[in-house]
Amino acid sequence: MVTTEHLTFERDGATAIVTMNRPEAKNALSLPMLVGMKDAWEEIDSNDDIRCAILTGAGGTFCAGMDLKAMGGSDAEKYQSRMAEDPDLHWKALLRHYDLRKPLIAAVEAGPWPAGRDPAGHPHQGGGESAVFGVFEAKRGLFPLGGSTVRLRRQIPYTLAMELLLTAREVPAEEALRIGLIGHVVPDGTALDKALEIAAVIGANGPLAVEAILQSVRETEACPRSTDWPASSNSAGRLRQQRRHRGPEGLRREASPNYTRS
């Protein structure tokens, strides 16, 4: 079962909607939420009917970060066995140690979301006008363990990445759009609608092609030139298994080919 008391999993056609559902705590991460997220990613990858996923938060906010007190609270007790079975569960839930092979879109409403903290390798992010982004650990005397020091400088110019990492300042949605941290700014309350719109367009494309493109971009983002082309060719080779998909010939016969995974 994917849904937990702090995480809901829903379907909208070929799109999976993963909702952090703890609005009374600004959707701060708890163990029930992390368990649900980890299970959600595995369900998304294993279900061929799902083409794209959306991560969002309930109650008009996104996520306030980790709630360390809740990790040892009463809500966490029945999930402690899951952590014992897989001590890496929390990093898989946060996509640090799990590569989701399908596109993931973050639909961010008001409240801070750590810049560069993913969705790992999934750059499709949209924010409501009141959404705030940033890397806040330095302000608290902490090191950003979620990958921001690695990923942020790949996503935006080095100088800006260093400024955000070292100042720990908040980045309003409009600035985040301008520097390439997110792809869209929409009126508050409509981030999920925009994400669903993008997901529907992605879901209409060839699923194996989408996955191969995502994999190639992820594998080559930090490659030297001597290895990036071979890695890209490997992804293209994997796509050739899509023999029965209606590719160029199908596009000539139909305006909107209906792709399957077989």
C-alpha positions in Angstrom: 0.0 0.0 0.0 1.5 3.3 -1.1 -0.6 5.7 0.8 0.3 6.4 4.5 -1.2 8.9 7.0 1.2 11.6 5.7 1.5 10.7 2.0 -1.3 10.2 -0.5 -0.9 8.5 -3.9 -3.4 9.2 -6.7 -3.8 8.7 -10.4 -4.9 11.1 -13.0 -4.9 9.1 -16.2 -1.2 8.2 -16.9 0.0 10.7 -14.3 0.7 9.7 -10.6 0.2 12.5 -8.1 2.3 12.1 -4.9 1.1 14.5 -2.2 3.0 15.2 1.0 0.0 15.4 3.3 0.9 16.9 6.7 -0.4 20.4 6.3 -0.6 21.1 10.1 3.2 20.8 10.1 3.7 22.6 6.7 4.3 19.1 5.2 7.5 18.6 7.1 9.0 15.2 6.4 8.1 12.4 8.8 8.9 8.7 8.7 5.4 7.8 7.5 5.8 10.3 4.7 9.3 9.0 3.7 8.0 5.4 3.7 5.1 6.5 1.4 7.4 8.4 -0.9 9.8 5.5 -1.3 6.9 3.1 -2.0 5.4 5.6 -4.5 8.6 5.8 -6.6 8.8 2.0 -6.8 5.1 1.8 -7.8 5.6 4.5 -10.5 8.6 2.7 -12.0 7.0 -0.7 -11.9 3.6 0.3 -13.4 3.8 0.7 -17.2 0.5 2.6 -17.2 2.2 5.5 -15.4 4.1 7.8 -17.7 4.9 10.8 -15.5 4.7 11.8 -11.8 4.0 14.9 -9.8 5.2 15.7 -6.3 3.2 18.3 -4.4 2.1 19.3 -1.0 -1.3 19.5 0.7 -2.9 22.6 2.2 -1.4 25.3 -0.1 2.2 24.7 1.0 5.0 22.4 -0.2 7.5 21.1 2.4 9.2 22.7 5.4 12.0 20.2 5.4 12.8 17.4 7.8 11.0 17.1 11.1 13.6 15.5 13.3 11.3 15.3 16.3 8.6 13.5 14.4 11.1 10.9 13.2 11.2 9.4 16.7 7.5 10.2 17.6 4.5 8.0 18.0 3.6 8.3 14.3 6.9 6.7 13.4 6.7 3.7 15.6 4.9 1.3 13.3 7.3 2.2 10.5 10.6 1.6 12.4 10.7 -2.0 11.1 10.9 -0.6 7.5 13.9 1.5 8.5 15.5 -1.5 10.1 15.0 -3.5 7.0 16.3 -0.7 4.7 18.5 1.8 6.6 18.8 3.7 3.2 15.1 4.2 3.0 15.1 7.9 3.7 17.7 8.6 1.0 15.7 6.6 -1.5 12.5 8.5 -0.6 14.4 11.8 -1.2 15.7 10.4 -4.5 19.3 10.7 -3.5 19.9 7.0 -3.7 17.1 6.1 -6.1 16.9 7.1 -9.7 13.3 7.4 -10.8 13.3 6.4 -14.5 10.1 8.4 -15.3 9.8 12.2 -15.3 8.9 13.9 -12.0 7.4 17.4 -11.8 7.5 19.4 -8.6 4.4 21.5 -8.1 5.5 24.0 -5.5 3.1 26.3 -3.7 3.9 28.7 -0.9 6.7 27.9 1.5 10.4 27.2 1.1 11.7 24.3 -1.1 15.4 23.6 -1.0 17.1 24.6 -4.3 19.1 21.9 -6.0 17.4 19.3 -3.7 15.9 17.7 -6.7 13.5 16.3 -7.6 16.9 14.7 -8.3 17.8 15.0 -12.0 14.2 16.0 -12.7 14.3 19.7 -13.6 10.6 20.1 -14.3 9.5 22.5 -11.5 6.8 25.0 -11.3 6.0 27.4 -8.5 3.1 29.5 -7.3 3.8 33.2 -7.1 4.4 33.0 -3.3 6.7 30.0 -3.5 10.2 30.5 -2.0 13.3 28.5 -2.9 16.8 28.4 -1.3 19.4 26.3 0.4 19.1 27.2 4.1 21.5 24.8 5.9 24.4 27.3 6.3 22.1 29.6 8.3 21.6 26.8 10.7 25.3 25.8 10.8 24.6 22.6 8.8 25.9 21.0 5.6 23.3 20.4 2.9 23.3 16.6 2.7 20.5 16.4 0.1 22.8 17.0 -2.8 22.5 20.8 -3.3 26.3 21.4 -3.4 26.5 19.0 -6.3 23.3 19.6 -8.3 22.7 23.3 -7.9 25.9 24.4 -9.7 24.9 22.2 -12.6 21.5 23.8 -12.8 22.3 27.5 -12.6 25.5 29.6 -13.1 28.3 28.8 -10.7 28.4 32.3 -9.2 24.7 32.3 -8.4 24.8 28.8 -7.1 27.6 29.8 -4.7 25.7 32.8 -3.6 22.6 30.8 -2.7 24.6 28.1 -1.0 26.7 30.5 1.1 24.2 33.2 1.9 21.3 30.8 2.6 18.9 33.5 1.5 15.4 33.0 0.2 14.8 33.1 -3.6 11.3 34.4 -4.6 9.6 32.5 -7.4 10.1 35.2 -10.0 13.9 35.3 -9.4 14.0 31.5 -9.4 12.4 31.5 -12.8 14.8 34.2 -14.1 17.9 32.3 -13.1 16.7 28.9 -14.3 15.9 27.3 -11.0 12.3 26.6 -12.0 10.5 26.5 -15.3 7.2 28.2 -14.6 5.6 30.7 -12.2 1.8 30.5 -12.0 -0.9 32.1 -9.8 -1.0 30.8 -6.3 -3.1 27.7 -6.1 -2.6 26.6 -9.7 0.9 24.9 -9.5 -0.7 21.4 -9.6 -2.9 22.4 -12.6 0.2 23.5 -14.5 2.1 20.3 -13.5 -0.8 18.2 -14.8 -0.8 20.1 -18.0 2.9 19.4 -18.6 2.5 15.8 -17.5 -0.2 15.2 -20.0 2.0 16.4 -22.8 4.9 14.2 -21.7 2.6 11.2 -21.2 1.4 11.4 -24.9 5.0 10.9 -26.1 6.7 7.5 -26.6 7.4 6.2 -23.0 10.6 4.4 -23.8 11.9 7.5 -25.7 11.1 9.7 -22.7 12.8 7.4 -20.3 15.9 7.0 -22.6 16.2 10.8 -22.9 15.9 11.3 -19.1 18.5 8.6 -18.5 20.9 10.0 -21.1 20.7 13.5 -19.6 21.2 12.2 -16.1 24.2 10.0 -17.0 26.0 12.6 -19.1 25.4 15.8 -17.1 28.9 15.7 -15.6 30.6 13.6 -18.3 33.8 14.8 -20.1 33.4 15.0 -23.9 35.3 11.7 -24.3 32.5 9.8 -22.6 29.3 11.8 -23.1 28.6 10.7 -26.7 29.1 7.0 -26.0 26.8 7.3 -23.0 24.2 9.0 -25.2 24.6 6.3 -27.8 24.0 3.7 -25.2 20.7 5.3 -24.3 19.7 5.4 -27.9 20.5 1.8 -28.2 18.3 0.9 -25.4 15.5 2.8 -27.1 15.7 0.4 -30.1 13.8 -2.2 -28.2 10.7 0.0 -28.9 10.4 -2.0 -32.2 6.7 -2.2 -32.2 6.1 1.5 -31.3 4.7 3.6 -34.1 7.6 5.9 -34.6 8.3 8.0 -37.8 6.0 5.8 -39.9 3.2 6.1 -37.3 3.7 9.9 -37.3 3.2 10.0 -41.1 0.0 8.0 -40.8 -1.5 9.7 -37.7 -1.4 13.1 -36.3 -1.4 11.8 -32.8 0.2 8.3 -32.4 -1.0 6.2 -29.5 2.2 4.9 -28.0 2.4 1.7 -25.9 5.3 0.1 -24.1 5.2 -3.3 -25.8 
